[in-house]
Amino acid sequence: MTTPLVLVATVLAVAVALLGALSTLLRRRIGQAHLVGAAALELVLVVQAVVAGVALAGGHRPVETTTFLAYLGTVVLLPVGGVLWARSEPTRWAGTVLGVAAVAVAVMLWRLLQLWQVTRG
């Protein structure tokens, strides 16, 4: 886990959440901007997961490795699930669905970073 990637992913997650809130306020479904933002967020999350996987394979072990891996898998899947659910939502609340998923990603990333920084000594 690297702090710069967490920062980039957090900025993207907040942007996606704001887009979702805006589309909800305007009573519109999600559009191309939402999908591009979610795709960019997903790309950064996959890169972060690969970086963490390489470090884990190299011997870095957080104290709560199982919890870390559960968070890591979930955070990578959340934007995908959010987009799929939002695309199937025929009302203006699609943006809210995507926004909530993006906020959850932002919070989970910082928890992941906390878990990562506590290693077995």
LOMIZA-689212 format. One line per field, with one value per residue: chain; x, y, z of N, C-alpha, C in turn; residue in one letter. Coordinates in steps of 0.02 Angstrom, whole numbers. Last residue first. Example, Ala and Ser with C-alpha at 12.3 -4.5 7.8 and 13.67 -1.06 7.14 Angstrom:
lodren: c(A A);
n_u: c(642 660);
n_v: c(-112 -284);
n_w: c(354 390);
ca_u: c(684 615);
ca_v: c(-53 -225);
ca_w: c(357 390);
c_u: c(645 660);
c_v: c(2 -165);
c_w: c(394 390);
kolke: c(S A);
This chain:
lodren: c(A A A A A A A A A A A A A A A A A A A A A A A A A A A A A A A A A A A A A A A A A A A A A A A A A A A A A A A A A A A A A A A A A A A A A A A A A A A A A A A A A A A A A A A A A A A A A A A A A A A A A A A A A A A A A A A A A A A A A A A A A);
n_u: c(321 201 137 33 4 -110 -212 -209 -246 -376 -433 -426 -512 -637 -670 -679 -780 -889 -901 -940 -1064 -1133 -1132 -1211 -1332 -1352 -1374 -1496 -1607 -1690 -1715 -1678 -1531 -1430 -1325 -1306 -1257 -1138 -1073 -1057 -977 -862 -828 -805 -693 -591 -637 -636 -499 -459 -530 -471 -337 -350 -395 -280 -180 -149 -17 45 195 302 351 321 186 154 199 111 -10 6 10 -118 -198 -164 -216 -351 -373 -354 -464 -572 -562 -589 -721 -785 -766 -838 -966 -993 -990 -1101 -1218 -1360 -1512 -1570 -1601 -1507 -1473 -1411 -1302 -1235 -1201 -1114 -1013 -969 -919 -816 -735 -703 -627 -520 -464 -431 -336 -235 -208 -164 -49 27 40 28 42);
n_v: c(-359 -347 -180 -62 -15 -83 -25 104 73 27 147 215 136 150 281 266 168 238 333 248 200 321 350 249 283 411 386 320 392 417 248 120 36 -24 61 41 -91 -72 24 -50 -157 -81 -23 -147 -226 -168 -180 -320 -350 -271 -326 -454 -423 -368 -479 -559 -482 -390 -350 -372 -418 -437 -532 -526 -541 -413 -338 -386 -341 -202 -186 -235 -140 -25 -62 -66 69 129 70 122 257 248 200 307 405 344 342 478 521 455 446 402 500 645 750 831 759 651 712 753 631 583 678 650 521 548 627 534 446 527 550 417 386 475 425 297 327 387 276 109 -59);
n_w: c(713 591 565 518 392 352 428 370 240 263 303 183 106 166 129 -12 -24 26 -75 -180 -136 -135 -273 -326 -264 -313 -447 -440 -411 -517 -580 -617 -593 -658 -635 -498 -498 -569 -489 -369 -411 -445 -321 -240 -268 -196 -67 -49 -49 62 169 168 194 324 395 381 445 557 541 373 309 175 85 -48 -51 -5 -115 -212 -157 -162 -301 -332 -268 -341 -464 -427 -396 -520 -588 -515 -549 -685 -678 -616 -717 -821 -765 -748 -880 -936 -798 -697 -710 -621 -531 -482 -369 -433 -492 -375 -317 -417 -409 -279 -299 -388 -304 -205 -284 -322 -195 -162 -259 -219 -88 -118 -189 -84 9 -43 0);
ca_u: c(390 229 166 48 60 -47 -196 -195 -180 -325 -429 -387 -442 -602 -661 -634 -712 -866 -884 -877 -1009 -1122 -1100 -1140 -1303 -1342 -1315 -1437 -1566 -1636 -1736 -1711 -1580 -1494 -1348 -1330 -1321 -1188 -1091 -1093 -1044 -895 -847 -858 -758 -583 -629 -699 -544 -430 -542 -543 -355 -323 -438 -345 -176 -215 -36 11 135 270 361 390 227 137 231 184 2 -1 66 -58 -202 -149 -145 -318 -381 -308 -395 -560 -556 -524 -669 -783 -739 -767 -933 -993 -941 -1033 -1199 -1288 -1475 -1547 -1650 -1536 -1505 -1471 -1353 -1260 -1246 -1175 -1051 -999 -973 -872 -762 -742 -689 -565 -487 -478 -399 -264 -231 -224 -104 8 -1 65 0);
ca_v: c(-339 -390 -243 -99 15 -96 -96 94 102 -18 92 240 145 85 264 315 155 178 355 286 152 285 394 253 216 401 425 284 370 466 312 162 77 -59 53 106 -75 -120 40 13 -169 -123 19 -98 -245 -174 -112 -283 -380 -261 -257 -447 -454 -329 -420 -582 -498 -418 -390 -333 -447 -387 -543 -512 -597 -471 -329 -395 -412 -236 -163 -269 -210 -29 -50 -128 17 145 60 49 236 274 160 243 414 358 280 433 548 437 452 411 438 610 699 851 824 640 682 802 677 546 670 715 532 505 655 593 422 500 606 455 349 480 494 305 295 426 334 171 0);
ca_w: c(726 643 543 579 427 319 437 442 252 235 351 240 86 170 199 18 -49 61 -7 -185 -148 -72 -225 -345 -256 -241 -427 -465 -355 -505 -553 -667 -557 -659 -705 -522 -464 -592 -558 -370 -386 -495 -378 -227 -297 -269 -95 -49 -98 -5 149 160 130 269 389 355 373 542 600 424 337 218 156 -28 -75 35 -50 -221 -168 -97 -260 -358 -248 -269 -458 -450 -345 -466 -612 -516 -480 -663 -711 -582 -650 -830 -784 -690 -832 -957 -869 -707 -701 -681 -548 -547 -361 -392 -535 -423 -281 -399 -472 -294 -251 -409 -366 -187 -251 -373 -236 -121 -258 -286 -99 -76 -224 -143 26 -44 0);
c_u: c(430 302 190 72 78 13 -126 -174 -161 -255 -377 -382 -399 -528 -621 -619 -662 -795 -857 -855 -942 -1065 -1085 -1102 -1229 -1310 -1300 -1373 -1505 -1589 -1676 -1731 -1613 -1549 -1415 -1357 -1349 -1256 -1145 -1116 -1087 -967 -884 -876 -813 -650 -620 -691 -609 -475 -517 -561 -430 -344 -415 -393 -243 -219 -102 -8 104 204 329 402 300 178 216 219 76 14 65 3 -141 -150 -124 -242 -347 -312 -345 -488 -538 -511 -599 -729 -733 -733 -858 -954 -936 -981 -1127 -1272 -1401 -1513 -1634 -1589 -1538 -1509 -1417 -1314 -1276 -1225 -1117 -1039 -1008 -932 -822 -773 -733 -631 -536 -506 -452 -332 -265 -252 -170 -50 -19 18 44);
c_v: c(-396 -372 -283 -169 -20 -72 -112 21 95 8 41 188 168 91 199 298 202 161 295 311 189 234 360 296 218 333 416 321 330 443 359 231 126 -19 18 101 -10 -105 -8 32 -106 -137 -20 -53 -192 -189 -114 -215 -342 -289 -245 -376 -449 -357 -377 -524 -520 -433 -426 -379 -400 -416 -491 -517 -589 -532 -388 -388 -428 -310 -198 -250 -249 -101 -55 -120 -48 92 74 34 162 253 183 197 349 368 289 369 504 462 433 412 451 545 663 802 848 706 667 773 728 590 633 713 599 515 614 625 481 478 582 514 385 445 503 376 300 394 375 229 62);
c_w: c(746 652 603 558 493 359 409 455 325 249 328 295 145 152 206 91 -15 39 33 -116 -150 -80 -159 -296 -271 -228 -353 -444 -376 -450 -544 -642 -605 -625 -708 -594 -490 -562 -583 -440 -387 -474 -433 -286 -289 -302 -171 -83 -105 -59 78 138 116 202 331 346 344 467 586 482 388 243 202 47 -56 14 -3 -154 -176 -104 -192 -317 -272 -244 -384 -445 -364 -410 -556 -538 -476 -591 -690 -613 -612 -762 -792 -705 -770 -907 -881 -782 -712 -663 -614 -572 -425 -384 -497 -468 -329 -364 -459 -359 -264 -363 -391 -249 -231 -342 -289 -160 -216 -287 -167 -85 -184 -182 -36 -31 0);
kolke: c(G R T V Q W L Q L L R W L M V A V A V A A V G L V T G A W R T P E S R A W L V G G V P L L V V T G L Y A L F T T T E V P R H G G A L A V G A V V A Q V V L V L E L A A A G V L H A Q G I R R R L L T S L A G L L A V A V A L V T A V L V L P T T M);
